[in-house]
Amino acid sequence: FLVTQIMSASDVQQQCFDVAPKVDPMPDGIRVVVYGMTGILSGFVLSVFPAVHRASLRFLAENVHRLPVSKKGWYWYHKQKNYQIMLQAGRESAIGAAKVGSLMGLFGAAEIGIKKVRDTSDWGNATGAGVIASTAFALINRLPPLAFAQSVGVGSVAGLSVGKLGEWARNQHFAREDHLRKRRDAMHQQ
């Protein structure tokens, strides 16, 4: 009886340490799409307010010489101003969203490429992807050497942060899966 209990405890202990192969909770293709869509949304939000302000000032500068004098004239002035602001700000925000979205898509694709080359999934992939994306940003914008170095530094820190957060989230996901599997196995043994 005692040997059976020790063996069953050993079996339980072995089950606790036998871990199924860990699969990334987010497939690579979906990861690039999520990064790209997040970049598009954040690029739009970040660029819409300055674009509205610039469009408002542009409209005022273009129409300062012919300001309306009547109440009806002011109504049409503001109506036209609002339409012009929406049109110009929407155009500028779409451009900003496309820029940030493509940069985030590049980050996701670079992370997947590095993951396939290194054959591992850890924070180093995201750090390398941050360096690649920030280097591309600096080259496209033709930054001077000091700004180029700052851009690459910020990109590497951002990539490291994304990598460490992703690694933490994966570990939380796998720990929860293991916990649920152990509870299910313990319930089936009883």
SULPE-V593315 format. One record per backbone hydrogen bond with DSSP energy under -1.0 kcal/mol. CO is the residue of the C=O (numbers start at 1). NH is the residue of the N-H. If there is no record, write none. Layout:
BEGIN
co: {CO CO}
nh: {NH NH}
END
This chain:
BEGIN
co: {1 2 3 4 5 6 7 8 9 10 11 12 13 14 27 28 29 30 31 32 33 34 35 36 37 38 39 40 41 42 43 44 47 48 49 50 51 52 53 54 55 56 57 58 59 63 70 71 72 73 74 75 76 77 78 79 80 81 82 83 84 85 86 87 88 89 90 91 92 93 94 95 96 97 98 99 100 101 102 103 104 105 106 107 108 109 110 111 112 113 114 115 122 123 124 125 126 127 128 129 130 131 132 133 134 135 136 137 138 144 145 146 147 148 149 150 151 152 153 154 155 156 157 158 159 160 161 162 163 164 165 166 167 168 169 170 171 172 173 174 175 176 177 178 179 180 181 182 183 184 185}
nh: {5 6 7 8 9 10 11 12 13 14 15 16 17 18 31 32 33 34 35 36 37 38 39 40 41 42 43 44 45 46 47 48 51 52 53 54 55 56 57 58 59 60 61 62 63 66 74 75 76 77 78 79 80 81 82 83 84 85 86 87 88 89 90 91 92 93 94 95 96 97 98 99 100 101 102 103 104 105 106 107 108 109 110 111 112 113 114 115 116 117 118 119 125 127 128 129 130 131 132 133 134 135 136 137 138 139 140 141 143 148 149 150 151 152 153 154 155 156 157 158 159 160 161 162 163 164 165 166 167 168 169 170 171 172 173 174 175 176 177 178 179 180 181 182 183 184 185 186 187 188 189}
END
